[in-house]
Amino acid sequence: MSRIVAGAAGGLPLKSVPGDATRPTTDRVKEALFSRLESYDVLSGARVLDLYAGAGTLGIEAASRGARSVLLVELAPKAASVCQTNAGLINKALRTEIVSVRKGSVDSVLDSFAPVSGISAGKSWDLVFMDPPYPLTDAELAKTLSKVSLILEENATLVVERSSRSAEPSWPEGIRLIAEKKYGETRLWFAEPVEITAG
């Protein structure tokens, strides 16, 4: 059984996705991750996007710790259903509709946010979590990261979680790595947007 670690709904139990198709972030990793995010001062009032959400625990933890809005994106039917359940639990606990769910592929959802004709209206996320499934190739992740780079606010933070044996992601132009940390079988990369200067 997973739970919210801290914040307004700290201790609230959450439903887990049955089976082994997803790999929940452990409480130890979650505590370390959110401690760093709080040191970056990016949680309070943030618009949060949780991609490959699984049970939605990262986005929901952000909601408990002061995020303004959270969108969980998940394609797998069982996981998306658990996201809906957990979103209902946190929204009830916080007495407001902070967390919502989009069922669909990450790339299709990102495409729906893309700026139109160069207008930067799509840049509306302050914090983005990416915990892609192991089978996702480095090339596929790089392609998705390029889309993420188009929707980040100026002072946003991007967190990529992968196996500790995975190679560092290929960061697209417009995103730079600021920190990385290994926790047992898990590695976290923290990145931020940078302004692209015309050559």
C-alpha positions as a Markdown table, in Angstrom:
| # | Residue | x | y | z |
|---|---|---|---|---|
| 1 | Met | 0.0 | 0.0 | 0.0 |
| 2 | Ser | 1.4 | 3.4 | -1.0 |
| 3 | Arg | 0.8 | 6.5 | 0.9 |
| 4 | Ile | 1.3 | 10.3 | 0.8 |
| 5 | Val | 4.5 | 11.0 | 2.6 |
| 6 | Ala | 3.9 | 14.6 | 3.8 |
| 7 | Gly | 1.9 | 17.8 | 3.3 |
| 8 | Ala | -1.8 | 18.6 | 3.9 |
| 9 | Ala | -2.8 | 15.0 | 3.2 |
| 10 | Gly | 0.3 | 13.3 | 4.7 |
| 11 | Gly | -0.3 | 9.7 | 5.6 |
| 12 | Leu | -3.3 | 9.3 | 3.3 |
| 13 | Pro | -3.2 | 5.7 | 1.9 |
| 14 | Leu | -3.3 | 5.4 | -1.9 |
| 15 | Lys | -4.3 | 2.5 | -4.2 |
| 16 | Ser | -1.5 | 0.7 | -6.1 |
| 17 | Val | -1.6 | -0.6 | -9.6 |
| 18 | Pro | -2.1 | -4.4 | -9.5 |
| 19 | Gly | 0.6 | -6.6 | -11.1 |
| 20 | Asp | 4.2 | -5.7 | -11.9 |
| 21 | Ala | 3.7 | -3.6 | -15.1 |
| 22 | Thr | 4.5 | -0.5 | -13.1 |
| 23 | Arg | 7.3 | 0.2 | -10.6 |
| 24 | Pro | 6.1 | 2.5 | -7.7 |
| 25 | Thr | 8.6 | 5.1 | -6.5 |
| 26 | Thr | 9.6 | 4.0 | -3.0 |
| 27 | Asp | 8.9 | 6.2 | 0.0 |
| 28 | Arg | 12.6 | 6.7 | 0.5 |
| 29 | Val | 13.1 | 8.0 | -3.0 |
| 30 | Lys | 9.9 | 10.0 | -2.8 |
| 31 | Glu | 11.1 | 11.7 | 0.4 |
| 32 | Ala | 14.5 | 12.5 | -1.1 |
| 33 | Leu | 13.0 | 13.8 | -4.3 |
| 34 | Phe | 10.5 | 16.1 | -2.6 |
| 35 | Ser | 13.1 | 17.3 | -0.1 |
| 36 | Arg | 15.1 | 18.5 | -3.1 |
| 37 | Leu | 12.1 | 20.0 | -4.9 |
| 38 | Glu | 11.2 | 22.0 | -1.7 |
| 39 | Ser | 14.8 | 23.2 | -1.6 |
| 40 | Tyr | 14.3 | 24.4 | -5.2 |
| 41 | Asp | 11.0 | 26.2 | -4.0 |
| 42 | Val | 9.1 | 24.8 | -7.0 |
| 43 | Leu | 6.1 | 23.1 | -5.3 |
| 44 | Ser | 4.0 | 25.9 | -3.8 |
| 45 | Gly | 1.4 | 27.1 | -6.4 |
| 46 | Ala | 3.0 | 24.9 | -9.1 |
| 47 | Arg | 1.2 | 23.5 | -12.2 |
| 48 | Val | 2.4 | 19.9 | -12.2 |
| 49 | Leu | 2.4 | 17.4 | -15.1 |
| 50 | Asp | 3.0 | 13.7 | -14.1 |
| 51 | Leu | 3.8 | 11.7 | -17.3 |
| 52 | Tyr | 3.7 | 7.9 | -17.3 |
| 53 | Ala | 1.9 | 8.4 | -14.0 |
| 54 | Gly | 1.4 | 4.8 | -12.9 |
| 55 | Ala | -0.7 | 5.2 | -9.8 |
| 56 | Gly | -0.1 | 9.0 | -9.8 |
| 57 | Thr | 1.8 | 9.0 | -6.5 |
| 58 | Leu | 4.3 | 11.7 | -7.6 |
| 59 | Gly | 1.7 | 14.2 | -8.8 |
| 60 | Ile | -0.5 | 13.5 | -5.8 |
| 61 | Glu | 2.4 | 14.0 | -3.4 |
| 62 | Ala | 3.0 | 17.4 | -5.1 |
| 63 | Ala | -0.7 | 18.2 | -4.6 |
| 64 | Ser | -0.4 | 17.4 | -0.9 |
| 65 | Arg | 2.6 | 19.7 | -0.7 |
| 66 | Gly | 1.0 | 22.8 | -2.2 |
| 67 | Ala | 0.8 | 22.4 | -6.0 |
| 68 | Arg | -2.0 | 24.5 | -7.6 |
| 69 | Ser | -3.0 | 21.9 | -10.2 |
| 70 | Val | -1.8 | 18.4 | -11.2 |
| 71 | Leu | -2.5 | 16.5 | -14.3 |
| 72 | Leu | -1.8 | 12.7 | -14.3 |
| 73 | Val | -1.1 | 11.2 | -17.8 |
| 74 | Glu | -1.4 | 7.4 | -18.1 |
| 75 | Leu | -2.1 | 5.1 | -21.1 |
| 76 | Ala | -2.5 | 1.7 | -19.4 |
| 77 | Pro | -6.2 | 1.1 | -18.6 |
| 78 | Lys | -5.6 | -0.4 | -15.1 |
| 79 | Ala | -3.1 | 2.3 | -14.1 |
| 80 | Ala | -5.4 | 5.1 | -15.5 |
| 81 | Ser | -8.3 | 3.7 | -13.4 |
| 82 | Val | -6.1 | 3.7 | -10.3 |
| 83 | Cys | -5.1 | 7.3 | -11.1 |
| 84 | Gln | -8.8 | 8.2 | -11.2 |
| 85 | Thr | -9.3 | 6.6 | -7.8 |
| 86 | Asn | -6.3 | 8.2 | -6.2 |
| 87 | Ala | -7.2 | 11.6 | -7.7 |
| 88 | Gly | -10.6 | 11.3 | -6.1 |
| 89 | Leu | -9.0 | 10.5 | -2.7 |
| 90 | Ile | -6.6 | 13.5 | -2.7 |
| 91 | Asn | -9.2 | 15.9 | -4.0 |
| 92 | Lys | -11.6 | 14.8 | -1.2 |
| 93 | Ala | -8.9 | 15.1 | 1.4 |
| 94 | Leu | -7.9 | 18.6 | 0.2 |
| 95 | Arg | -11.6 | 19.6 | -0.4 |
| 96 | Thr | -10.8 | 21.0 | -3.9 |
| 97 | Glu | -10.3 | 19.6 | -7.4 |
| 98 | Ile | -6.6 | 19.9 | -7.8 |
| 99 | Val | -5.7 | 16.6 | -9.4 |
| 100 | Ser | -7.2 | 15.5 | -12.8 |
| 101 | Val | -6.4 | 12.5 | -15.1 |
| 102 | Arg | -5.8 | 12.2 | -18.9 |
| 103 | Lys | -5.9 | 8.7 | -20.3 |
| 104 | Gly | -3.8 | 8.5 | -23.4 |
| 105 | Ser | -0.2 | 8.2 | -24.6 |
| 106 | Val | 2.3 | 10.8 | -23.3 |
| 107 | Asp | 3.3 | 11.9 | -26.8 |
| 108 | Ser | -0.3 | 12.5 | -27.9 |
| 109 | Val | -1.0 | 14.5 | -24.7 |
| 110 | Leu | 2.2 | 16.5 | -25.2 |
| 111 | Asp | 1.2 | 17.2 | -28.8 |
| 112 | Ser | -2.1 | 18.6 | -27.6 |
| 113 | Phe | -0.2 | 21.2 | -25.5 |
| 114 | Ala | 2.3 | 22.2 | -28.2 |
| 115 | Pro | 2.4 | 25.9 | -29.0 |
| 116 | Val | 0.6 | 26.9 | -32.2 |
| 117 | Ser | 2.5 | 28.7 | -34.9 |
| 118 | Gly | 5.4 | 29.5 | -32.6 |
| 119 | Ile | 3.1 | 31.1 | -29.9 |
| 120 | Ser | 4.3 | 30.1 | -26.5 |
| 121 | Ala | 0.8 | 29.5 | -25.1 |
| 122 | Gly | 1.8 | 25.9 | -24.4 |
| 123 | Lys | 4.5 | 26.8 | -21.9 |
| 124 | Ser | 2.4 | 26.3 | -18.8 |
| 125 | Trp | 4.0 | 23.7 | -16.6 |
| 126 | Asp | 6.2 | 24.5 | -13.6 |
| 127 | Leu | 7.1 | 20.9 | -12.6 |
| 128 | Val | 7.1 | 17.8 | -14.8 |
| 129 | Phe | 7.7 | 14.2 | -13.6 |
| 130 | Met | 8.7 | 11.6 | -16.1 |
| 131 | Asp | 9.0 | 8.0 | -14.9 |
| 132 | Pro | 8.9 | 6.1 | -18.3 |
| 133 | Pro | 8.6 | 2.3 | -18.5 |
| 134 | Tyr | 11.8 | 0.3 | -18.8 |
| 135 | Pro | 11.1 | -0.8 | -22.4 |
| 136 | Leu | 11.1 | 2.8 | -23.6 |
| 137 | Thr | 14.3 | 3.2 | -25.6 |
| 138 | Asp | 16.7 | 6.1 | -25.2 |
| 139 | Ala | 15.8 | 7.4 | -28.6 |
| 140 | Glu | 12.1 | 7.4 | -27.8 |
| 141 | Leu | 12.8 | 9.2 | -24.5 |
| 142 | Ala | 14.9 | 11.8 | -26.3 |
| 143 | Lys | 12.0 | 12.4 | -28.7 |
| 144 | Thr | 9.5 | 12.9 | -25.9 |
| 145 | Leu | 11.9 | 15.2 | -24.0 |
| 146 | Ser | 12.1 | 17.4 | -27.1 |
| 147 | Lys | 8.3 | 17.8 | -26.8 |
| 148 | Val | 8.5 | 18.5 | -23.0 |
| 149 | Ser | 11.0 | 21.3 | -23.7 |
| 150 | Leu | 8.3 | 23.2 | -25.5 |
| 151 | Ile | 5.8 | 23.3 | -22.6 |
| 152 | Leu | 8.0 | 24.3 | -19.6 |
| 153 | Glu | 7.7 | 27.6 | -17.8 |
| 154 | Glu | 10.8 | 29.7 | -17.6 |
| 155 | Asn | 11.8 | 28.6 | -14.1 |
| 156 | Ala | 10.4 | 25.0 | -14.3 |
| 157 | Thr | 11.9 | 21.8 | -13.0 |
| 158 | Leu | 11.9 | 18.5 | -14.9 |
| 159 | Val | 12.5 | 15.2 | -13.0 |
| 160 | Val | 13.3 | 12.0 | -14.9 |
| 161 | Glu | 13.3 | 8.8 | -13.0 |
| 162 | Arg | 14.8 | 5.6 | -14.5 |
| 163 | Ser | 16.7 | 2.5 | -13.5 |
| 164 | Ser | 20.1 | 3.2 | -12.1 |
| 165 | Arg | 21.5 | 1.1 | -14.9 |
| 166 | Ser | 19.9 | 3.4 | -17.6 |
| 167 | Ala | 22.1 | 5.8 | -19.5 |
| 168 | Glu | 21.7 | 9.5 | -18.8 |
| 169 | Pro | 18.9 | 10.9 | -21.1 |
| 170 | Ser | 19.9 | 12.8 | -24.2 |
| 171 | Trp | 18.8 | 16.3 | -23.3 |
| 172 | Pro | 17.4 | 18.3 | -26.2 |
| 173 | Glu | 18.3 | 21.9 | -26.9 |
| 174 | Gly | 16.5 | 24.0 | -24.4 |
| 175 | Ile | 16.9 | 21.7 | -21.4 |
| 176 | Arg | 20.0 | 21.3 | -19.2 |
| 177 | Leu | 20.8 | 18.9 | -16.4 |
| 178 | Ile | 21.2 | 20.5 | -13.0 |
| 179 | Ala | 21.6 | 17.5 | -10.7 |
| 180 | Glu | 21.4 | 13.7 | -10.6 |
| 181 | Lys | 21.2 | 11.2 | -7.7 |
| 182 | Lys | 21.2 | 7.4 | -7.4 |
| 183 | Tyr | 19.0 | 5.6 | -4.8 |
| 184 | Gly | 19.6 | 1.9 | -5.0 |
| 185 | Glu | 17.9 | 0.7 | -8.2 |
| 186 | Thr | 16.6 | 4.2 | -9.0 |
| 187 | Arg | 18.3 | 7.2 | -10.5 |
| 188 | Leu | 16.8 | 10.7 | -10.7 |
| 189 | Trp | 17.9 | 13.4 | -13.1 |
| 190 | Phe | 16.8 | 17.0 | -12.4 |
| 191 | Ala | 16.8 | 19.4 | -15.3 |
| 192 | Glu | 15.6 | 22.9 | -16.2 |
| 193 | Pro | 14.8 | 24.9 | -19.3 |
| 194 | Val | 17.3 | 27.2 | -20.8 |
| 195 | Glu | 16.8 | 29.9 | -23.4 |
| 196 | Ile | 17.8 | 28.9 | -26.9 |
| 197 | Thr | 19.9 | 31.7 | -28.4 |
| 198 | Ala | 19.7 | 32.2 | -32.2 |
| 199 | Gly | 22.9 | 31.0 | -33.9 |
